Amino acid sequence: MSKFICFHGHFYQPPRENPWTQKIDEQPSAHPYHDWNERINAECYGALAKLNVYEKISFNFGPTLLSWMAQHAADVYERIIRADKVSLLRFDGCGNAMAQAYNHMILPLSNERDKQTQVVWGIRDFEHRFGRTPLGMWLPETAVNVDTLEVLARHELKFTVLAPKQASRIRKIGDTKWEDVHHGSIETKRLYECRLPSGKSIIIFFYDAHISSKLAFGPYTRSIIRFEHGLEHEIDRDFDEDAIIHGAVDGETYGHHQKKGHLVLNEVLHGLKVRDDVALTNYEYFFMHHPPTYEVEIFENTAWSCESGLNRWFMDDRHSYDASTRRVHKWREVLRNSLDWLRERLIEVYEKEMMAICRDPWALRDEYVRYLLTKDASIIETKLSDAGSLPKALKLLEMQKMAMFMYTSCGWFFEDISRIETVQILRYAARAIQHGRELSGLDFMPEFLGSLENAISKDPRIENGKRLFLEQVMPLMKGASA
């Protein structure tokens, strides 16, 4: 039986631009660099590009990161695009690059329209940059439910990648008896078909949790010998089918989180490339050449980085625990509820104002990404009943973009509401509120701030979400208005 090896890197940074200036403000915590994009590009993305690693691994890049990179790190950007083209030649038309849902929103927690737009924007961005239609899509935080998989399948995406713990049960196609794999015991060397209620299906790769953990947290990314020995164990393990041995980690592992990780990975890849008993591959190639023999059912509402479903992004549990005070600080749920309330108000504004100038406002929102990529106003203008309404339409669409950006997952990921990631999503909320007020005359700010007052920070200098907003977001709004 043939044995294939695939390492996947999920490369992503949240959108960091000031929504009033469209430039990234200086971030002192990224010293000696201007901001975290610059720092991680130097430590990771650029370092991997110089070693031509992207030609040898599977990868996805977040669209918001590629947008920044195209402007500020064009040499690295071009190497990434070129690496996918090289892989197409090497793997019979199957590329290393996968698409990603647009701005890293937790899709199972989003409404149906946002799921749709996030997937459509991710596909369109991929097509624009890589010049081909994607077969696979990376889900932010691998957060998944059946409804999310339905959206992928509806848009002709063929596969995604999940963690082993997200599999519930499996069976051989044609059998009636299911096997329970809820402890993460699923065999990761094969792909699986997930059949959906609509009658469609999607293929799922479940990455090797052991390999992935050793890559992310060491020692594999600190020791070539340990890495190679770990792989040998998996290569030698008996398996009666063609096997894919694969790990998936945040791409920033290589050179940023693990300072020598890019060098170690490159050396191991070089060693594998010259072996004749295994072959490097990517997910597209394995998918195209190995029809599934097993089917799988997933656990609903799970992710790779949360041990309790999706709690990290909407509930206050151990992720909000402060060991110094022995308290769980209540802010995640308040923040989620506050943004949900704001989103619904902005939907009302969008539908009322856009319906007056466009027959299908939500289809137009899906198309807006084409304008963002090309700045070709005719993409929007031809869908309007009156060409003179283009400025209003663009402002309505930008309001909706801000309403999605305010759900970027990083805003909930860390320990406190005072983090720069949460301040950033509050900036997007503020910009959306500002657009909504200019378009409709309605001011959602007082009620939004009143709600944020209940989001408690562990930092007594911050106190709560309202104070954080007034001190770190409101000055930007006033400065932009002046």
N, C-alpha and C positions, 0 to 999 in steps of 0.2 A: 504494500500500500504506500502511496505517496504521502510525504509529510511536508507541510507548508508552514512558514513562520511569518507572522504579521505583527508589527508594532504600530499602534494607532496613537497619534497625538491630537488632543483636543486643544487647539490654540485659540485663545479668546481673551479679550479685555473688554470691560464694559465701555459704552460710550462715555467719554470724559469731557466732551466739549461744553463750554459755557453756552447755554442755549440762547443767550442774547448776542454773543460775539462770534459763535461758532469756532472759537479757539480754546485750547486747553489752557486754563490758568496754571500758574506755577504751583507745583505741589512739593513743599519743602521736605516731606517725608521720603521723597524719591532722590534726595541729594546723593551724589553730586549732579544728577540729571535734572532737567527742567520739570519732568513729570514722569509718571510710572510707565507710560507707553514707551518713552525714550529709553528708560532704564532697562526695561524687560526686552526691548528690541536689541539693545547692545549685548545683554547677557545671554539671551536665548535665541530669538528669531534670526538675528543676523549671524550669530555664531553657528547655528545649524546650517544656514544658507551657505556659508563659506566652506563647510565640509560636504556640501551637496547631499545632506541627509534626507531632504524632502524627496529626492529621487528614489529613496529606498524604504520609506515608511508610508503607511496610510495616514491621512491627516484631514482635519477640517479646520478652517479658519473662520472665526466669527465675522460676519459682514461689516460690523462697525469697526473692527480692528483692521480689516483690509482697506476700508475707506480711509482710515488714518494713514495706513502704511503707504498707500498709493501716492499720497501727498508728501509725506515726511520721511519715508524710507523706501524710495522708489527702486533702489537696487535690490533690496531684499524682496520686495513685492514681485519684481520681475523674475527673480530666481524661483519663487514659489510657483508662479504661473508656468514657467518653463519646466519645472520639475514634473508637473502633472502631464505636460505634453511628452516628456521623455518617458514617463511611465506608460502612457498610451501605446507607445511604440514597443516597449519592453513586454507589456502584458496583453498583447493582442487586442488593443483598443479599450482596455479596462484601466481607468485612471486611479491614481492614488488619492485624489481629492474627493471629499464628501461635502455635501451642502450642510448648512446649519440653520435652524429657525432663527429669525433675523436678529433680535436684540436680547437674546438670552432670557426671555420671559418663561416662567414656569407654566408650561402649557396646560397641564391638568387643572390649574387654578384659574385659568383665564376663561372668558366667555367664548362662545363658538365663533363669533366674528373675529376675535383676536387670534384664535388658533388658525383660522383660515388665512388671515393676512400675514401672520408671522411665517407660515409655511410658504405662501406664495412669494413673499418678499425674499425669503431665503433662496428659493429656486431661481427667481429672476436675477438676483445678485450673482449667484453662481454662474448662470448662463452668460451674463454680461462679462464676467471676469475670466472664466475658464473656457468660454466658447463652446460649451457642450451642455447637454442635459444631464443633470445628476441622477444617479440611480439610488444613492443612499442619502440619508439625512441624519445628522447628529441632533438629538434632543437635548436642550439645555439641562444640565445636571442629570441627564438620562431620565428626567421626570416623565412618567408615562401613565396613561390609562387607555382604555379601549377607544374612547372618543378621539384621543390624540392620534392613535394608530389609524383610525378611520380617515382622518384628515390627510395623513401621509398617503394612504392607499388611494384616496380619491384623486390625488394629484399625481398619480402614477409613480410615486416613489416606491422602490422595491425592497429596501431593507433599512434597518437601523441597528444600533448596538446598545445593549443593556448590560447591567451587572447580573451575576448569577443569582443573587438574592431576590431579583425581581421576577424570577420564574416560579410559578406555582406548581404545575404538573405537566408531564409529557407523556406521549405515547407514540408508538410506531404508527405511521400512516397506514390506515386499514384495520388496525387493532381497535378493540373496544375498551380495553382496560387501561386506566391512567396510572401513572407512577408519580407519587408525591416527591417533589424536589424542593420543598419550601425551605430547607435549611441551607440552600446554596449548593446543593449536591449535584446540580445538573452537569452533564458532560459538556464541556465547553469546546471540544475539538470538532464539533459539527455545527451546522446551521439548522435552524428550526423554522417551520411555517406556523404562523399565528393566524388562524382563521377568525374572521370578524363577523359580527352580526349582519352586516350589509351583504354578505356573500363574497366580499373581497378578502384578500389575505395579504400579509406582509412577512418577509423573512426577518428573523432576529438572530444576530450573533450575540452570544453571551461571553464576554471576555473572561479570561482566566484570572480569578481574583487573587490567587497567590502571586503569580508573576507581576500583576499590576501593582499590588501592595509593595512588593519588594522593589519595584521601580520607583514608585512615588515616594517611599519613605526610607529607602535603603534596605539592604546594602548593595543591590544590583547596580545602582547608578553611582556607586562609590568604588566598586571593585570589578574589574573586567573578569577576573578569575571566578568570583562568586556568581556573577551574571551568567557566564558560560556554563558553570557547573549546574546552576539552576535550570538552564535550558536543556542540558543533557538529560536531566532526570525526566523531563516531559517528552523529549524526543524518543527516549528509550522505552517509555511506558507503552505497553501493548494496547493496540487499538485496531479493530478489524475493518476500518474504513479509511479512505483518504482523510487526513487529519489537518486541521488548521490550529496551530499553537499560537495564541495571540493574547496580547495585553493591551490595555487602553488606560492612558493617564492624561492629566493636564499636560499639554505640551511644554508649559513653563517649567515643568520638572527638570528639563534638560538645560542646565546652565543658569537657571534663576533659583529655583528651590534647591536643586542639587547642583552645586557650583561646578563640578566637573562632569556632570551627567551627560552633556553633549559629546564630550570627548570619549567617555566610556561607551556610549551608545554607538558612536561611529566606529570604534574599534571592533565591537561585537558584530555589527552589521558587515563590516569588511570580512571578518572571519567566516560568517555564514555564507557570504556571497561566493566564496571559493570552494565550498563543500559540495559534494555530489549526492549526499544522502538526504538533504533538505533543500527547499527552495524558498526564497523570499517571495512574498505575494502581497496582494492587497485585497480588501473585502470584495470589490467589484469582480475581480478575477475569480475568486473562490465561489462567489455567488453564481456567476455565469456558467461555471463548469461543474458544479456539484448540486444537483437538484436535491431538495430536502427529502429525507426519509422519515423524519419525526416531526410531529407537531407539538406546540406548546401553548399553554394558557399562562397569562401573566398575573401578578398581583396588581390590583388597581392602586393608583395613586402612590407610587413609590419613586425613589430616586437613589442615585449611587452615593450621595453624600449626606443622607439622613437615615438614621436607624429607626425612626418612628414615622414612616410614611412620608408625608410632605410637611410635617410640623414646622420644620425650620423656617418655612416661608409664610406661615400664617398663625402659629401658636407659640405661646410662651412656655417652654419646658426647659430641659437641661441646657439647651443652646443659649438661653438667656440667664443662666445661673452665674452669679458673682460669688466666687469662693471667699472673697475678703469680707463680704457682708452676710454670706450664707442666705442670700435672697435670690429669687427669680424675679427679675425686673420685667414688668409688664409693658411691652412696647410693640412686639411683632404683630399681634392680633389687632391692636388699635391702628397701627399703620396700614395694614391690609384693608381693614374696614373703612378707614378714612379715604383711601385711594379708590376703593370700590364705589363709595358714595360719589366721589368726584367724577369717576368715569361715567356713571349713569347720568349725571347732570350734563356732562360734555356730549354724551350721545344725543341727548334731547336737543341741545344747541345745534349739533352737526346735522341731524336729520331735518330739523325745521328749516335751517338756513340753506342747506344744500339741495333739498327737495325743490326749492324754488328755482334752481338753475341747472339741475341735473336729474335725469330720470332714475339713475341707480347710484346713489351715493356710496354704497359699500363696494360695489364693483369698481368705482372710481378710486376708492382708497387702495384697493388691491393694485391698481395701475400706477399709483403715485410713485412707487419705487422706481419705475422706469424714468420718471422725471428726475428723481433724486440722483439717478446714475448718469443721466445725459444732459439735464437742464434744457431739454427740448420741450418748450411750453405747449407745442401743438398736441402732445400726448394728452394733456388735460383739456386744452381748448376745444378740441374736436368733440369732446363728450358733453360740452356745455350748451345750453339753449341760447346763450348770448355771449359772444366773445368778450364783451365788456365786463363780464363777471369773473374773468380769470383771476384778478388780484384777490377777490373775496374767496374764490374756490381754493387758491393756494394757501391762504391763511387758515381756512377750515381744515384742509388736509394736514397742514403743519400742526395744528392743534391736536389732531388725531395721532400724529406721530409722537408728539410729546406725551399724550395719554397712554401710549404703549411703552415708551421709554421709561415712564415712571414706575413700571413694573419690572425693570431689569433686576434679575435675581440677586445680584450682589448687595442690594439695599437691605436684605434680610439676613445675609449669610453670616455676618460676624456677630460679636458679642453685645454690641450696644448701638443704639440709635444715633450716637454722636459720630460714628465712623464716616469717613469721607464718601464712602459708597452710598450711604443713606442720604447724606446731604445732597449728593448728586441727583438722586431720584426725586428729592424734594424740589430741586431746581427745575426739573422737568415738569413737575406738578404745578409749580408757580408760573412757568411759561404758558402752560395749557390754560390755567385760570385767567391769565392776562389776555390771551387770545379770545377766550370765551367771553370775557367782559367787553372787549372791543367789538366783537361780532354781534352780541345779543343785548348788551346793556346790563346783563345779569352779573352780579358779583358773588362768586362762591367762596371768596376768601374768608369772611367772618366765620361761617359754619365749619369750614375746613380747619381753620386754626383752633376753633373751640374743641374739635374732636382730637386734634394732635396734643392738646393739653393733657390728655389722659395717657399719653405714651411716655412712660417714665424712664429717664436715663439713670444709669448707675453713677454718672459723674455729677456731683452736686453743683458744679459750675454750669452745667447744661440744664439740669433740672427736668425738662420735659421737651416733647417735640415742638410745642408752640414756641417756646423760648429759643430753641435751636433754629427754627425757621425765621423768627424775627431777627436774630443776631447774625445768621450766616447765609440766609437766602434773600430776605427782604432788601438788604442794601444793594444787591445786584439788580433787583427789580427797579428800585428807585433810581439807581444810576443809569439804567437803560432808558428810563422814561424821561430823564432830565434833558 
